[in-house]
Amino acid sequence: MKCDHFIFVPAYNVADTLASVLQKISDEVWNTSVILVIDDGSVDDTRGAFENFVATLDSNKKSRLRYMRFELNAGYGAVVKKGIAEGLRSGAELVACLHGDGQYPAEQLDEFFDYLKTVNHVDHEDERKFALVQGSRLLTRGGAKAGNMPLHKRVGGAFLTAVENLAFYQKLTDRHSGFIVYDSEFLRTLELDKLSTSFDIDLEIISIADSLGYKLAELPIPTRYAGEKSNLNVFTYGLRVLRQVVRRFGT
């Protein structure tokens, strides 16, 4: 099926949130997209939640929605690599990552798609294209706290972002947001098999874009935390981030 946009949805134990995430995608986005839910070996009824949601759709939306399951949990990075590979195979101009746990605003996909298309279809004096646009929970002052982001994540994220901004050419406010829309031209430069299978894959991809001279953009998104259990080990993730920074300083 021809599509302008490809959306992949990392889904691990998201039976309670998956349907509400998909419901928030606008009709306009549905009509121009293929949407792939990638179930990363969930042990809850994520598949059942998906099938129940599909039963509520009209024929057009059903034709645009796909499901894929890893029988064993492979890790967030493995899901992202698979999602990117499938997005490139689809021929879509833009590829989006939308988490299935409800933390990121599916209803803003229109805005992000329109923004990246617009900035990449105008003449730039330096001829550099934008690789991606990332959702930032920190562009709105006080938004992270108001959205109940845990204190340790606010402090840790701010520290890591400050350190990363010293190492990389372009400065961002929220490098650890997983709500990202990518330009396919940039994605085709990636060697997916060499990327991490863990949560730091987003940073790896942003780092590659930065090193190749692509532009990076960010738009504000709300912070949404509702006491859900995170699958991210903050300590080991932080160490991996710092390792990436050390590598960048060494280049």
N, C-alpha and C positions, 0 to 999 in steps of 0.2 A: 504493500500500500504506500503510495506517495504521501509524504508528509513534510511540512516545514519544520516541525519541532518534534523532538524525541524526548520523552520524560521517563527516567528510570527511578523506581521507588525502592530503596533499600528497606526490607521488611523483616525484622527479627522480633518475634513474639509481640506482634502489634495487632492482635485480634480485636482489642478494645478500641483502637484508634484508626485502623486502616480505612474503614468505610467513610468516616467523617473527613479524613484527609482527601480522599478521592472526590467526595461530594463538593468540596470547596473549589475544585478546578472549574473555571468558567466554561460555558458552552462554546465560546469563541476559541478557547484553547483546545477543548476536546475536538473541535471540527478541523483543526490544523495539525493535530498531533497523533503520534502513536505512544501509548503509555504502557510501560513494562514494569510489573511488580516482581521484584526478585526476592523470594523468600529464602533467607539464609539459614535453612535448617531449623526453623522455629519448632519449639516443643509445645506451644499452645495451639489454638485453632485458627491460626492466621489464614490457612487455606480455606477453611470453612467461612471465615469472615469475607474473604475475597469472593467466594462462590455465591454467598448470600447477596453481596452487593451487585454482582453481575446480573443476578435475577431481576433486579429493579431497573435495569437500563433498557433504553430503546435499542433498536437494531444497529443504528449508526454508532452509538457509543460502544456497544459490545464489540463491533468490528475493529475498534481502535484500541482495545484493552487486551493485554497479554499477561500471562502468569508464567513464571519460571521458578523452580525450586532447587536449591542445593540440598541434597539429602543430609549432609553433614555441615555444621557451621564452619564456614570458610573464612570469616572475618570481613569487616566492613570494606577494607581495601579490595578484597577479591570481588565483592559485589560492585564496587565502583568501576573496577577494570572491566568487568563483564558488561555493565551498563553502558560504558563508553564504547566498547567494541560493538555492541548491538546498535547503539546510536549511529555510529559511523557506517555500519552496514545498511542502515535504513536510508541513508542519503540525506538525512535532515540537515538543514543549515545550522540549527542550534540544538544543543543537547543540555537538558536540565537534570539536576539531582534533587529529588524531593523526598525527604525522609518520611517514613510511614508512621512515625510515633507522634505526629501532631505538633512538634515544636516549631515547625516552619510554615509560613503562610502560603498555602497552595493558591489562595485567591489573588496573590500578587504575581503569579507567573506571567500574566498578560503584560504587566508593567516591565518586567525584566526582559522578556522577549522583545518588546517594542524598543526598549532602550538600547539593547545590544545591536539590534538591526539598524537603528538610526545612526548610532555613532560609527558603525562600520560601513555605512553606505554614504558617508560624506567624505569630501576630500580633506586629508590631513597634511599639514605642511611637512611633517617629518615622515609621512608615509607609513607610520606604524599603526597596525590594527590593534583592536582590543581583543584579548584572548578570552576574557570572561568578565562577568559582573557578579559580585558576591553580595549577599545580604548581610548588612551590619546591624547588630543589636545595640551598637554603641554610638551611632550617629545621632540618635535622639538622646539628649542629656537625661540621665536618670531612668532611662527605659529599661535597662537590665535589672535594676533593683525593683522597679515597679512591676516587672514581669516575673518576679520571684526567682530570679537566677540565684543559686546558692552563693553565699559570700566567698567561699573558697574558690569557686569558679570565676567570680568577678575579679578577685584579686590575682589569682593565678593567670587568668587570661590576659589581664592588663599587663602583668609583668612579662609574659612571654611575647606578647605583641610588641611591647617596647623594645625588647631585645632583638626581635626579628626585624623591626624597622631600622635598627642600626646596621643590620647585615645586608638588607636588600635595597635595591635602587628605589623602589616605589613604596610609599608609606600607606598603610591601611589601618583602619581603626579596630577591625574585628577579624583577624586572620583565621579564627577557629570556628567560624560559622560554616555549616555544611550546606547552606542554601546557595547554590551556584548554578549559573547558566553559562555554558561554554560555547565558543565559536568552533565549528567543526574543522575549519582550516587549521586552527591551532592544535586541536586534538590529534590531527593526523601526524603531528610532529613527535608525538609521545611514543616511547618504547614501553608499551603497557606491561610486558613480561618482567621488566626491571623495576617496576614500582612496588611499593609496600602493600602488603595484604592487611595492614592495620589501619587505625584511625588517622595516622599521620599522612595518608595518601593525599588528602586535600592540600596540605601544606607543600608536599612534594610537587604537585602539579602547579601550584601558584609560583613556587620557586623556579620551576623550569620556564614558565611564561616570563617571569621577571628576567631571568638570565638570557633568554633569547631576544629580549628587547620588545616584547609585546606590552601593550598598555593593560592596566588593571583598573577596574571600576567597582564601585560599591554603591548600593542604595539602601536606605533605611528599612528595617523590618522590625516588627514587634518582638519582644522577648516573651516566650511562653514556657513556663515551668509549672507543673501541677503535681509535684511530688512523685513523678514517675521514676522508676528505677533505671539508672543509666548503666549501659554496658561498657562505658569507658573507664579505664583505670587512669585516674588523673595523674598519678605519680609517674607511671611508666610512659604515659603519653608525653608528659612534660620533658622527661629525659630524652625521648626521641626527637622532640622539637629542638631542644638545645643541641643535640648532635647534628641536626640539619644546619643549624646556625654556624656551628664550628666548621662544618664542611664548606659552607659558603665563604666564611672568612679566609679559608685556606686556598680558595680558588683565585 
